[in-house]
Amino acid sequence: MEKSVEVVVIGAGIAGLVAARDLARGGAEVLVLEARDRVGGRLLNEELPGGAPIEVGGQWVGPGQDRIQALIDELGLKTFPTYDEGRHIAEIGTGRSEYLGRIPKLNPVALADFAQLQWRLDRLARRVPTTEPWRAERAAELDAQTFASWLQRAGHTDGGRSFLRVITEAVFSAEPEDLSALWAAFYINAAGGVDALINTRGGAQQDRIAGGSQTIAVRLAEELGDRVVLDAPVTDIDWDAAGVRVSAGALTVRARHAVVAVPPPLAARIRYSPGLPGDRDQLIQRMPMGRVIKFNVVYDEPFWRRAGLSGQANSDQRALGTVFDNTLPENSPGVLVGFFEGRHADIGSRLSAADRRARVLDDLAGYFGPQAREPIAFIERDWAEEEFSRGCYGAFTTPGALTRFGPALRAPVGPLHWAGTETATRWAGYMDGAAESGHRVAREILRFD
Amino acid sequence: MEKSVEVVVIGAGIAGLVAARDLARGGAEVLVLEARDRVGGRLLNEELPGGAPIEVGGQWVGPGQDRIQALIDELGLKTFPTYDEGRHIAEIGTGRSEYLGRIPKLNPVALADFAQLQWRLDRLARRVPTTEPWRAERAAELDAQTFASWLQRAGHTDGGRSFLRVITEAVFSAEPEDLSALWAAFYINAAGGVDALINTRGGAQQDRIAGGSQTIAVRLAEELGDRVVLDAPVTDIDWDAAGVRVSAGALTVRARHAVVAVPPPLAARIRYSPGLPGDRDQLIQRMPMGRVIKFNVVYDEPFWRRAGLSGQANSDQRALGTVFDNTLPENSPGVLVGFFEGRHADIGSRLSAADRRARVLDDLAGYFGPQAREPIAFIERDWAEEEFSRGCYGAFTTPGALTRFGPALRAPVGPLHWAGTETATRWAGYMDGAAESGHRVAREILRFD
């Protein structure tokens, strides 16, 4: 089967769907090809016992994320606050603290070190322009080192560094060793600072979307109607100055422009003919995905609340390094959501399902007591195993890549345009960045036509 | 068209061809699928004016490379020594030295620093087991940093560090910023030390292969006859415990085993069904290729020899950082071979062909005088632009990758076996390592059957 449109969009995550909607509204004939049998990409709803939707992918939105908030409003969706009452748990080193507010009561020397690290990191990040991080004053120096090297030198105590490692895992689902320090600084600045990334109230975990985050993609796709084609994994793009011919199994689509709205390592796996310019190809060879296994563990009721606990927990001692209360506001069983991130996901993915479950329940019992061992449901998702994501939360650049190949991140190649949250200048790696990239790429194309 | 064999080999470079030959000799029915219209992979002969073969890809062999030497002998090929008479040129910082032997007469402080850096590097490398570098005593510490970070701390002078940067570019066609320090140490140990990597006489550039290095692949392919299929780019591998079904355009091959003998980033671009396990996929997301543009610049005669120069030159000031005399021993015009490596290849690839040529000739004139501006032929190859290599000389691991995912480098996945020089334990990145990997993977399969 062969179709002809003005713009073909590859990938029906938020980036691709927003691009397609803007293009359609701008008068362009558009077709979205999605590899999976569903839309949403790294957003996916599953069901709790009783049928309420729960996210196994990205789920939170927060203040400053104006583009995703505008989209939520426009689609008539509602948000509700993440449960944030009661004492949080932090385990760093051998200490355990149950605390109210933002600062765990742990080793004051480690806390002071963490505070100075955060201050230095925020200052560093502010000096990295998010449109062109490779032009930062210290770009070469920062991109020459891993974030772990930066942390090793900037930190004064093992406790302070360990705190920041837990945060790195929670934010990037990668280890400080994996990331270019320049990418880390860029990413922090794109969110507006460390607090914006890590906070619940006032930060990136503040709110949730009623009906589950995938609903955003589902609504966008409904609006696009039969312009979204599922089960159409794109394998080949033939292109020249005049346009593209895109192959997805038996379907061939000709178009003047293509929007590639899939994660960078997957964009690399499409066969381009002619091949991509060296700069672009080298860049996407150096943008691996983070790795995370997400667990929603379901209980008859949110029993931890009765003990005055918020359900929020962090640890540098446990594989399940980050936990939140993921209970829905009404008529819902209790839900704890936790993550194996970075190296913890490596180890977790090598376990049998039964051993992995036992490990998660051990960690939850360690945080919240023995009741945590008796869930009524256990919902897990290992994103590195997903053929059409191959990791989460997002891609990052390895050292040297941004300064050598950064300009290839968004620069169109003939009729090929690059979207996806990793190309955003604000909230890169988040739904909000995905929306930005969709809007940007639509403007890029509408301006040219 | 559908074929059925015991083992299908993907890629007709040295790794794939050696594997296929060993398997055929071991009694297995084997078929090699090669994407290009030629064999050899990163080895490729072109022609000098007059018709003699000259390599635009890998070309040198040296002592200690026993597997490739055995293959050369067995195939009845001959080697001849790289031209190594006369004074070499080195430019580091503002100094220029024309020198005999191994040590340029430059700033003695920088030289002393380089000597201590080499000594430390060799000692470090010896402590990294090449079979399992991730088990080195200091593996975590080394893999947490870039080679640039190691160099920054271990070096005492800019001159000493700059020397080692030139060497890094020449050896890895990457920048110290790009590489995990653990990978750098592994690679050095796999070659037997820094001297073995950088020397002409006594090192990896000692000898050349009569008829051009690609002849090794051509002879192997001749022996395999119609078991080598050209123009068959593999796009899909369906696999289960019982075997594979490999698709290459209209050709489908069923087999009990598949040997994937293409560079890691290209192995990642094959569509596996089911998808590869997360560890393997994450590893090959973190093994980008180096980048090099190779130039053979041809003159009526090797004019530099009359001035007592060897044609060997290195500089930290010029894009063409490494040059050798590539003249053939008999009835040949004079040939200088030079390289834009790493960041120099980035810049070079963005120039027009005319500007790139002018830049190369400027650098050659700077080294060897104005006669270098009058070549009779100019032969260039940009390996990052090649669809079926996407870089050279080889792949490397970015920080964090070896310690997190190293065991996935060679571990078979069901019927899938991994070959290629990057999987070798000696001379990884060289023809010799490619041969090792071919032998190893054939043993892996013959043992199982």
Interface residues (C-beta under 8 A of the other chain):
Chain A: D143 A144 Q145 T146 A148 S149 Q152 A174 E175 P176 E177 D178 T235 P265 A268 R269 R271 S273 P274 G275 P277 G278 D279 D281 Q282 Q285 R286 P288 M289 R291 R343 A345 D346 S349 R350 D382 A384 E385 E386 E387 R390 G391 T398 P399 G400 A401 T403 R404 F405
Chain B: D143 A144 Q145 T146 A148 S149 Q152 A174 E175 P176 E177 D178 T235 P265 A268 R269 R271 S273 P274 G275 P277 G278 D279 D281 Q282 Q285 R286 P288 M289 R291 R343 A345 D346 S349 R350 D382 A384 E385 E386 E387 R390 G391 T398 P399 G400 A401 T403 R404 F405
